[in-house]
Amino acid sequence: MITMARHLWTGDLDVSYGPSGLVHIQLPEGPAPNTANLVELLVLPDDSALVYGALRAMDKEKSFVFRVLPNGELDSAFGVGGFCILDFGDQSAIITALELLDDGKIMACVISHRTTAPAFHGSYLVRLDNGVVDTTFGDNGMGYVEASNHPLRHLAVSADGGYLLAGRSDDLGKAEFRQYHADGSPDLAFGENGQVLLPLPPGQAEILQVKVQTDGRIVGVGMANVGFGNHTLTTRLNPDGSLDSTFNNGEPKIMVFQGHETQSTGVDFLPDGRIVTAGYTTDPIDVILMRMEPNGMMDMSFGINGQVISDLGEQETCEGVEIQGDGKTLASCRRITDLPFNHLFLARYLG
């Protein structure tokens, strides 16, 4: 069962949403051993929401998507009986990101693996039309395309209506971007034959969120370890995949929180072009925020020298960040506990 909550701007539950601010949705796949995990939510412009995640049954994972109306009711016109279940047969299929397209269709990033021969571990782009796989997309009416032979988990829609995938390259451990046309074919004009590998010193790096600015430039955040531990990584690309020379002198920015290893997991933008990233430290695990000027310099008016570490009493990670219309920063967080389930909460920061 999936439980959803909607909050007022004060942080109180919105009691007009479902019974007393909470909505419970029973997935259609039956009771245990089926279990839902990796659940995420995408709020749509009309205040409805897409909810998606993985559904594990025995030794294989499928994915589910459903749409909830603004009043909290399940949209029964979506998919089959209100649900879309993605099943790749003998391969697992896990949705890691969704994006709403201008025509109302949905693009999904799906990672898949098969441990039996022939083994496979890669990423697909899958397009949905009202909760049904869109057979006008992809090769041979399949509704999907194989985007990479290794898992790239993060998705954004490019300025020209194409698709960006980001993550980590399989063989070199480098932060990677790939771009595709609206029909799912590789955009060979992006970077080098459709691919960008960030130029960093030897080590490991990964993009953990990608977002496109209104001017079409691409911001990726994540982590890099180039010999002195994991630290936040922020980079900006031009629409053609070249490094943006107006951000951090054209170089990826690795930022250290003194005394901590860190990673960034979310990014959003202020109307004036400033960049806010969020993530967490490790050992102890605490929420972090950074705010940068459009040129990549730290915004010294934010926190201490542009950085915030929030010790909220226990172990907390930040899963995402959004800038409100009033300039305040809203962080979506998870508290790690010894209980079977972690706790989710929101934290808001002054501008």
Secondary structure, DSSP 8 states (H G I E B T S, - for coil): -EEEE-B-TTSSB-TTTTGGGEEEE--TT-STT-EEEEEEEEE-TTS-EEEEEEEEETTEEEEEEEEE-TTS-B-TTSTBTTEEEE-BTTBEEEEEEEEE-TTS-EEEEEEEEE-SSS-EEEEEEEEEETTEE-TTSSGGG-SEEEEESS---EEEE-TTS-EEEEEE-TTT--EEEEEE-TTS-B-TTTTBTTEEE---SSSEEEEEEEEE-TTS-EEEEEEEESSS--EEEEEEE-TTS-B-TTSGGGS-EEE--TT-EEEEEEEEE-TTS-EEEEEEEESS--EEEEEE-TTS-B-TTSTBTTEEEE--SSEEEEEEEEE-TTS-EEEEEEEE-SSSS-EEEEEEE--
